[in-house]
Amino acid sequence: MEQRMIRHTGPSQDRVRSECNTSCVMEKIVSQSHVIDPGASFLASNLDDAYEFMMRVMKYPVVDCGEPLVSLERVTRESGVNVEFSSTLHVLGKSRLHLLRQGQICSFLQAAAEMNNRGWVMRVEDGYRDRIMQKFIGRQPAVFDAILRTVIRELSGEIPTPDFMLKRMLTLVAQIPKTGTHMSGSAIDISVIEQATGLELDRGAPYLDINEYTPMDSPFIGSYARKNRKEITDIMRRAGFIEYPYEFWHYSSGDAYEHVLCDKTVPARYGAVDWNSDTGCTYPILDTNCLLNDIDEIKAEINASILRVNNEKASFLSGISRHEKIGDNVDLVVKKVESINSMWGD
């Protein structure tokens, strides 16, 4: 497979680096043409809407109230409410931080208890993220490859510029503390389990699936999944949480997301914070509009992702030639190669 080179159609990297204000960098991000299939077209339109939403969030006033972060695992044990927590390690082998602000705990327990009464169990997939978690969550190979695959599909097989990739990552995995409500300790990502079967409730796609099924109002999911999404959201809303329209698993309250989505005018009370794990105290991050990953880092991740796929294809074909006779497996081989090629629109 021919190695494709990244074409820099946007501002030069020197020019981008010279911008000290993140909002100026955002204005320099270029568009690439969208000539795509219906699913990718729908997702692209939603991501454009999400980007505009993020620009509004960046401008929204926040005055952090200083509330401490509280362990959700501890309060559920003490309350007797049945809640599951993801044990999957976070970035760089860090443990997940299942935390919310103190003022959100009653609302969280209310939502979880109502799900129990419905025959469901809330599973908290992610809560508070520190700077390292938020910086590297989108750069994990599996996550970055999935995002890049989605963007390449949107661009009909074209490799995105680092500028355009950053624009998409700004909405799919927050790249700025101000727009990352997990860094505010005010957001949780959830799945829902059926108590009777122990199986995950059908919401049309699994957690962190990035495609046309991701937006909350996706027309590509079935009626049963749509009904489940609505019922979960109704429960969360009754407890005071607001859904993020562009990801069906994300809920928050008291932050700039909620205030912008609900057309509020008073400052949000939860902003991006650092956290002292010994005391539970929070400290407002001062430069909330700084980029967590710069253009050079995004460019390097694109090249690394391309190399991973090239190596996967080469390894697969090498294994076929050394150890197997294709014979009756020709269809399987063709499908595997097509699956690898599809990432690049070959």
HELIX and SHEET records of a PDB file:
HELIX    1   1 GLN A   13  SER A   18  1                                   6    
HELIX    2   2 THR A   22  LYS A   28  1                                   7    
HELIX    3   3 PRO A   38  LYS A   59  1                                  22    
HELIX    4   4 LEU A   72  SER A   79  1                                   8    
HELIX    5   5 VAL A   91  GLY A   93  5                                   3    
HELIX    6   6 GLN A  102  GLN A  104  5                                   3    
HELIX    7   7 ILE A  105  ASN A  117  1                                  13    
HELIX    8   8 ARG A  131  ILE A  137  1                                   7    
HELIX    9   9 PRO A  141  GLU A  154  1                                  14    
HELIX   10  10 PRO A  162  LEU A  172  1                                  11    
HELIX   11  11 PRO A  177  THR A  179  5                                   3    
HELIX   12  12 SER A  223  ARG A  238  1                                  16    
HELIX   13  13 ALA A  256  LEU A  261  1                                   6    
HELIX   14  14 ILE A  295  HIS A  323  1                                  29    
HELIX   15  15 GLY A  327  ASN A  329  5                                   3    
HELIX   16  16 VAL A  330  SER A  342  1                                  13    
SHEET    1   A 2 LEU A  69  SER A  71  0                                        
SHEET    2   A 2 LEU A  99  ARG A 101 -1                                        
SHEET    1   B 5 VAL A  83  PHE A  85  0                                        
SHEET    2   B 5 TRP A 120  ASP A 126  1                                        
SHEET    3   B 5 ALA A 187  GLU A 194 -1                                        
SHEET    4   B 5 HIS A 250  SER A 252 -1                                        
SHEET    5   B 5 ILE A 242  GLU A 243 -1                                        
SHEET    1   C 2 VAL A 273  TRP A 275  0                                        
SHEET    2   C 2 THR A 282  PRO A 284 -1                                        
END                                                                             
